[in-house]
């Protein structure tokens, strides 16, 4: 039975969503193609109709997850402007985000692993981080584009670092303190 182009696109999206969630929860090395396809509700054999390899899937799934984060941030920023920055920070540095790596930011979940992966994945990751930084920089305080970009880089680094540390602690009270301290330390010109 031949699958329509529309159904192929729907199936590919399901695979990307499942892979992105599993990679963020378990890491690249602890997820197999069979795991992804089972999570997507499809057979292992259907995988190769969509992707040439697990590495190709990893690159596209990571980029897809980051694209979704950037799109969400752009919606918030477009509707709330500079106030949206505070909304993004508060949401990112929340216990809810910390406790749900499978649905959270791919940088915080996978960033440390990316440097050990194939160049295709590293390049896809870097490209999408660039898009995230552009989205943030457009609303950062500052006199010049260069300064706003630096501010965006610092903000993203603070947020990602705080989530990584808070997840690593495992002790809820101290983990909550890290998130609260990071939220307080972020300066957005207000």
C-alpha positions, 0 to 999 in steps of 0.5 A, spaced: 500 500 500 502 506 497 503 512 502 501 519 500 505 525 500 501 528 506 501 521 510 509 521 509 510 528 512 505 526 518 509 520 519 516 524 518 513 529 523 511 523 528 518 520 528 522 527 529 517 528 535 519 521 538 526 522 536 527 529 539 523 527 546 527 520 547 534 523 545 532 529 550 530 524 555 536 519 554 541 522 550 543 520 543 547 513 545 541 510 549 536 511 544 536 506 538 532 506 531 527 501 534 526 505 540 524 511 536 520 507 531 516 504 537 515 511 540 512 514 534 507 508 533 511 505 527 515 499 524 522 499 524 522 498 517 519 504 516 525 508 518 529 508 512 523 511 508 525 517 512 532 517 514 538 514 511 541 513 518 540 514 526 545 520 525 541 523 520 535 522 524 539 525 530 541 531 526 534 533 524 531 531 530 535 536 534 534 541 529 527 540 529 526 541 537 530 547 537 526 550 531 520 549 535 523 552 541 525 558 537 518 559 534 515 559 541 520 564 543 518 568 537 511 568 538 512 570 545 517 576 543 512 578 537 506 579 542 509 581 548 516 585 546 521 586 551 516 583 557 516 577 553 524 576 555 522 576 562 516 571 560 521 566 557 526 567 562 521 565 567 519 559 563 526 556 562 528 557 569 522 553 572 522 547 576 517 545 570 522 545 565 527 542 569 523 536 571 521 535 563 527 534 559 524 530 554 519 536 552 524 542 554 530 545 551 535 541 546 541 545 548 540 544 556 539 536 554 543 535 549 549 540 548 554 536 552 553 530 547 553 534 541 561 536 541 562 528 541 557 527 535 558 527 527 559 534 524 552 534 521 549 534 528 554 539 530 552 544 524 545 543 525 545 544 532 549 550 531 545 553 526 539 553 530 542 556 536 544 562 531 536 562 530 535 562 537 540 568 539 537 572 533 530 571 536 533 574 543 537 579 540 532 583 537 529 584 544 535 585 548 537 592 551 543 595 548 545 601 543 548 596 538 546 590 534 553 587 537 551 589 544 544 586 543 547 579 540 552 579 546 547 580 551 543 574 548 549 570 548 550 571 555 542 570 557 542 563 553 548 561 556 546 563 563 539 559 562 542 553 559 547 553 565 542 553 570 538 548 567 544 543 567 546 544 574 539 544 577 538 537 573 545 535 575 543 536 583 538 531 584 536 535 591 530 539 589 531 544 595 538 546 592 536 545 585 530 550 586 535 555 589 539 555 583 533 556 578 531 562 583 538 565 583 539 564 576 532 568 575 534 573 580 541 574 576 538 575 569 538 582 568 534 585 562 535 592 563 529 593 568 
